[in-house]
Amino acid sequence: MAMLETPSRGLRRFALPVSLLLNVFLLALIGGHLLRRDAHQASLAAAPIPLARALAAAEATLSPADAAAFGSVMRRESPNIAESVRQIAEARRALGRQIVADPYDTKATRDAMAAWQASWNHFFEQISNPLVDALGQISPEGRQKLVDERRKARSELRRP
């Protein structure tokens, strides 16, 4: 007898890969956020360093074989990703300048906010395929470990 797929099971098949992708990205993002104070002191030319550190933190979670496979894919795309990170930082600074400008210009602030959002969208476009490819190169256990580490990091952030 053939089993019909229930809508919730189909949703789970879609949600798990999306959740895994977002968890790894957020792990890298949190690592970058924690290293932001270092990036603030660094010059614009050194902007890719926090991203490299965040990816290294993700690699440190994995077994040596998984880390090598993951790192290989991500390093191949790092120049494009690093440029996207630099664009986000520049757009964020431009937005900050508009927010504190005197006189305050609503249209310029909206334009700066749209530019910042566009830079984030570009970053996601640049990192999505390499990240999916890198995740495909690691073992199921490695992917589970990344998810577990992300959950652990989120629970630590929620503690008062």
Contacts in CASP RR format, 6 or more apart in sequence:
PFRMAT RR
TARGET T0000
AUTHOR 0000-0000-0000
METHOD contacts of the structure
MODEL  1
MAMLETPSRGLRRFALPVSLLLNVFLLALIGGHLLRRDAHQASLAAAPIP
LARALAAAEATLSPADAAAFGSVMRRESPNIAESVRQIAEARRALGRQIV
ADPYDTKATRDAMAAWQASWNHFFEQISNPLVDALGQISPEGRQKLVDER
RKARSELRRP
19 147 0 8 1.000
20 135 0 8 1.000
20 143 0 8 1.000
20 146 0 8 1.000
20 147 0 8 1.000
21 128 0 8 1.000
21 131 0 8 1.000
21 132 0 8 1.000
21 135 0 8 1.000
23 146 0 8 1.000
23 147 0 8 1.000
23 150 0 8 1.000
23 151 0 8 1.000
24 58 0 8 1.000
24 131 0 8 1.000
24 135 0 8 1.000
24 146 0 8 1.000
24 150 0 8 1.000
25 127 0 8 1.000
25 131 0 8 1.000
26 150 0 8 1.000
26 154 0 8 1.000
27 54 0 8 1.000
27 57 0 8 1.000
27 58 0 8 1.000
27 61 0 8 1.000
27 146 0 8 1.000
27 149 0 8 1.000
27 150 0 8 1.000
27 153 0 8 1.000
28 51 0 8 1.000
28 54 0 8 1.000
28 55 0 8 1.000
28 57 0 8 1.000
28 58 0 8 1.000
29 54 0 8 1.000
30 54 0 8 1.000
30 153 0 8 1.000
30 157 0 8 1.000
31 50 0 8 1.000
31 53 0 8 1.000
31 54 0 8 1.000
31 57 0 8 1.000
32 39 0 8 1.000
32 50 0 8 1.000
32 51 0 8 1.000
32 53 0 8 1.000
32 54 0 8 1.000
35 49 0 8 1.000
35 50 0 8 1.000
35 53 0 8 1.000
35 54 0 8 1.000
36 50 0 8 1.000
38 49 0 8 1.000
38 50 0 8 1.000
39 46 0 8 1.000
39 47 0 8 1.000
39 49 0 8 1.000
39 50 0 8 1.000
39 89 0 8 1.000
42 49 0 8 1.000
44 86 0 8 1.000
44 89 0 8 1.000
44 90 0 8 1.000
47 82 0 8 1.000
47 85 0 8 1.000
47 86 0 8 1.000
47 89 0 8 1.000
48 78 0 8 1.000
48 81 0 8 1.000
48 82 0 8 1.000
48 85 0 8 1.000
48 86 0 8 1.000
50 85 0 8 1.000
51 78 0 8 1.000
51 81 0 8 1.000
51 82 0 8 1.000
51 85 0 8 1.000
52 78 0 8 1.000
52 82 0 8 1.000
55 71 0 8 1.000
55 74 0 8 1.000
55 78 0 8 1.000
58 70 0 8 1.000
58 146 0 8 1.000
59 67 0 8 1.000
59 70 0 8 1.000
59 71 0 8 1.000
60 67 0 8 1.000
61 142 0 8 1.000
61 145 0 8 1.000
61 146 0 8 1.000
61 149 0 8 1.000
62 70 0 8 1.000
62 138 0 8 1.000
62 142 0 8 1.000
62 145 0 8 1.000
62 146 0 8 1.000
63 139 0 8 1.000
63 141 0 8 1.000
63 142 0 8 1.000
65 139 0 8 1.000
66 137 0 8 1.000
66 138 0 8 1.000
66 139 0 8 1.000
66 142 0 8 1.000
69 134 0 8 1.000
69 137 0 8 1.000
69 138 0 8 1.000
70 134 0 8 1.000
70 135 0 8 1.000
70 137 0 8 1.000
70 138 0 8 1.000
71 134 0 8 1.000
72 137 0 8 1.000
73 130 0 8 1.000
73 133 0 8 1.000
73 134 0 8 1.000
73 137 0 8 1.000
74 81 0 8 1.000
74 130 0 8 1.000
74 131 0 8 1.000
74 134 0 8 1.000
76 130 0 8 1.000
77 126 0 8 1.000
77 127 0 8 1.000
77 130 0 8 1.000
80 126 0 8 1.000
81 123 0 8 1.000
81 126 0 8 1.000
81 127 0 8 1.000
81 130 0 8 1.000
83 126 0 8 1.000
84 119 0 8 1.000
84 122 0 8 1.000
84 123 0 8 1.000
84 126 0 8 1.000
84 127 0 8 1.000
85 123 0 8 1.000
87 119 0 8 1.000
87 122 0 8 1.000
87 123 0 8 1.000
88 116 0 8 1.000
88 119 0 8 1.000
88 120 0 8 1.000
88 123 0 8 1.000
90 119 0 8 1.000
91 112 0 8 1.000
91 115 0 8 1.000
91 116 0 8 1.000
91 118 0 8 1.000
91 119 0 8 1.000
92 116 0 8 1.000
94 112 0 8 1.000
94 115 0 8 1.000
94 116 0 8 1.000
95 109 0 8 1.000
95 112 0 8 1.000
95 113 0 8 1.000
95 115 0 8 1.000
95 116 0 8 1.000
96 112 0 8 1.000
97 112 0 8 1.000
98 105 0 8 1.000
98 108 0 8 1.000
98 109 0 8 1.000
98 111 0 8 1.000
98 112 0 8 1.000
99 109 0 8 1.000
101 108 0 8 1.000
101 109 0 8 1.000
135 143 0 8 1.000
136 143 0 8 1.000
END
